[in-house]
Amino acid sequence: MYMKHAFEMPDPNKTLNFQSQRDCLFMSGEQCIVTQGVKSRFTSPINNTQQLVETVQQQLTKQPEGTLAFGVLPFCKTQQAHFIIPNKTTRWERPAISSWLKAELSTLNKKVNHIEAVTYLQNQAQFKSSVNAAKQLFSETTLEKIVLSKQVDLTFKDPINKELVLSQLLQQSRNGYHFSFPVNDHRTLMGVSPELLLAKHGPHVLSNPLAGSIPRAASAEQEAKHKKALFNSHKDRFEHAVVIEDMEKVLTPFCNTLDVPLEPSLLSTATMWHLSTELKGELQNQHTHILDIANKLHPSPALCGKPTQAAYSHILDLEKHSRDLFSGIIGWCDQHGNGEWVVVIRCAQLEKYQARLFAGAGIVSASEPALEWQETDAKLKTMLNALGLELKDIQQLSNLKEKAEL
Ligand SMILES: C=C(O[C@H]1C=CC=C(C(=O)O)[C@@H]1O)C(=O)O
């Protein structure tokens, strides 16, 4: 909303020729930034925000005016962020992207992805037992909220058509922040995040944290019931308030003014309803780099918990598998420290034959393990749909596997 740049209109005789193992895409509102080719890659530790900002700035000042850096910061502060300086960057308007999609889809091989194997890194029994363990911690320690997640590996018979997956994501979700980022030559991180961690343009900052969720329903009548239940749920309102309180605390010292609505509103994705709050601020210093603030907001209690450090150590303990880039942040920045960063959710890491999906849920003392598992299932649907799969496809395969292992 704050980005006012000239748009490049596509040549109607050419398609974009987007190559997911080489190019980046970041869609926000009516604007889509698409890159072509990699000029350079660099990494940076994220446990020292000043060093992170300096590294990005140093890399960008060497480049021609207008160059952007695209990047992804992992969940864990001891891991490295990955950045790409592209050869070429184009900003497209949504109608142009739609016509590109049409052209691209007509040339793509729309073969259904046949799935061969499913492996849960945290299965249903383990997930529910982690939720119960967290509830025990709430009663015994100062922990108030923790986000627990599952990861699931899908193996396909044929190579995954990543461009097709991206075009499905763009088609199925009108809202949200679509992203595609080639982590390396073999792996692409792709998804559509509903959650804006931070956008900055000049002195203006905007953050739109989400927490508290309910799946979408099939009928209008059921939808109305779900919306009402979510908005009035004490459990979800608490889960949400914990996040907003923390974000406000981090943003306040940077801002002259910060507008925080007293009540959340409702935001929908293709598969979920969420409680949502937009925090709008005006910075004291408009030259503050977006990553200076974003890396302090990250990981927010929407992905980690409260208190952050305690929640973080319990996540490592309970989940047993590194989240790596999942529940990290992804986005871009320009040479003036402006940009947009969203949380890495509703996404997958795609390799040639394998997709690793991620879904988490905020756990508080009123959480019910079975409902939290269902919530994470519903969140997986975004990526499953884009891969041409349904939840029951992976449930059947995983049940068969569990039986065979007994
Ligand atoms: C961790 C995820 O969602 C977060 C974002 C929105 C709502 C959430 C919730 O209600 O638990 C989560 O905090 C995910 O989608 O994997």
The ligand as an ORCA input file, in Angstrom:
! r2SCAN-3c Opt
* xyz 0 1
  C       1.655    -20.955     12.259
  C       0.709    -20.744     11.361
  O      -0.239    -19.746     11.501
  C      -0.054    -18.649     12.360
  C      -0.656    -17.495     11.685
  C      -1.992    -17.210     11.817
  C      -2.755    -17.848     12.799
  C      -2.184    -18.706     13.684
  C      -2.986    -19.400     14.717
  O      -4.187    -19.091     14.861
  O      -2.477    -20.279     15.404
  C      -0.727    -18.936     13.698
  O      -0.216    -18.106     14.685
  C       0.611    -21.539     10.133
  O      -0.204    -21.238      9.278
  O       1.401    -22.495      9.996
*
